[in-house]
Amino acid sequence: MSGATSQLAAHLSSSLNRFEGRLATRDSGLVKTAVLAVSLAFFAVFIFLPLVLVFAEAFRKGWDTYIAALADPDAVSAIRLTLLAAAIAVPLNLVFGISAAWAIARFEFRGRQFLITLIDLPFSVSPVVAGLVYVLIFGAHGWFGSWLQAYDIDIIFAVPGIVLATIFVTFPFVARELIPLMQSQGREEEEAAIILGASGWQTFWRVTLPNVKWALLYGVILCNARAMGEFGAVSVVSGHIRGETNTMPLHVEILYNEYQFAAAFAVASLLALLALVTLALKAYVEWQAARNVAKDSEG
Amino acid sequence: MSIAIEHVVKSFGTFRALDDVSLALPRGELVALLGPSGCGKTTLLRIVAGLESADAGRILIDGQDATGKHVRERQVGFVFQHYALFRHMSVFENIAFGLRVKPRRERPTEAEIHRRVHKLLDLVQLGWLKDRSPAQLSGGQRQRIALARALAVEPQVLLLDEPFGALDAKVRKELRRWLRRLHDELHISSVFVTHDQEEALEVADRIVLMNKGRIEQVGTPHQIYQEPATSFAYSFIGNVNTFRGKIEGAFLRVGDDLLPHFQCNFAEGEPVVGYARPHDTEIVADTQETAGVAARINRVLTSGGTSRVELVANGPERGGAKDYFEVEIGSEDLSRLALANGQRVRLKSRRLSLFRDQA
């Protein structure tokens, strides 16, 4: 989840050769087999099997049931809400992530270290807590509750609450990807651009942004994956109103609790599919970034 | 264009990077800011460029006050030690950058941009690399492209921050000759920062020697080498033998020994430090001689017409610490003296420069 991930992937192949090629770091056949067996078995039982089961269960009663489960108005509404929440949360966190990374990587200011720590808060705190905090602030008995009621604004148990909770939990992804990269790149290229007469805006679009584009895309993909998959925080603020405030993960839970296993797995398979697409995208971005790193180290 | 620096002061926290620096640089010259690391030379360069602001003082470029001017209005070209090429752009686009970001009404046409970039590529003799990315170039090529990029906007002044610092010795030597030739062609006022005295002495028209945020001496390479003005200038430039002691009549008392000197603006008994270049230092093998600093022959290195003799002096009066000296003598003198390792001799100086001992 750190910014070094993509570079790590780039160097993996070369470091493999290095370890295998050297006598001192070459492991015995037994060790190699054992390590491989353990990790592959683990992967098969805990990751691959559940993934296969999701799709198997989803299609157990056939295509018709599958399609029907997804075409159900409540399911459609859940899908739409999930996409909406992601569509709002991701761009906002993109903007926030870039500005926070910029501030931290480029400026020395009081509270800088505090801000770095704070960015990680959504990772370290349980999403349920995040949801509860929003209820405390915006709920009917919360701080702004009476004021919001007076103006007839619904946040908790309504779409805005879900969007807010989603923003909270996906807040660190972009910034976390960018900060280490921007710190390591330094600011000489930007200084060069400005001396050459570029305005701040031109420098940002022509120099800063292109230099971090792969890390940025990587952060956005992770951010999006989490935004669509978030359960805990959203569950607290949603109120589970069918057809209105249910996201896909919440809808899956409801269906499952009602013993509609096929339908639950059908929606779940859609979520899993989104995850797979995300992974494919991520792999592509990593591959591109690795190619760039390789190109950089050629000279 | 001429550059004038007037009473510039800059501090980083409690560290005083520049302490009331004033300097006038005439137009068209290639000037070296020379000094040890941390002496403030890079800070001074960045203040001239406008990348850093001075706490006090003024910068005049061609007689006009540039202190309040933004970097992009100063019309300076800047070359960074680590090139700072735009990594995602081709060589061509790197050079074209300064032209492309100009406001629409000043921006040259695409054809004009092509013409100018190709002219610069010819100037740095790297036209065949125009479609490469910076990562595919060698260090020396990158720095030449960085220079072409800086020249693209036709700056009034060219500033180079340790331009050859990141290159290996051979490339560095080639590139600094090339920079000198380029400067002779273009005559653009240029200032480069370096900690390498050889580089400064070889390339620059004028050297500004800096130490601890102050200017020690300004002069031609010849002046700087032959007539060091300060104690620091002596010890920083070239090889030098150092003798610390007190004035005693026509002698400098160094421990138990008496070293003859030739000029004396110092009072009797005043602590001074004397400097003598290796070629101005002579070895006296005669054991009857009582004047001169006692030392032992440590090593004799012969190469070509001259030889270098390394000597060492240590004794109780130096607290057991060893002092090393170096003497350059002709091969004939060397064979006449017939020196052996470990032999006790005395050192004298034909030309000894005395300064008040600050230590």
Interface residues (C-beta under 8 A of the other chain):
Chain A: E188 E189 E191 A192 A193 I194 I195 L196 G197 A198 S199 Q202 R206 V207 P210 N211 K295 D296 S297 E298 G299
Chain B: A49 G50 L51 V71 R72 V76 G77 F78 F80 H82 A84 L85 F86 R87 H88 F97 G98 V101 K102 S133 P134 A135 Q136 L137 S138 R142 A146 R149 A150 A152 V153
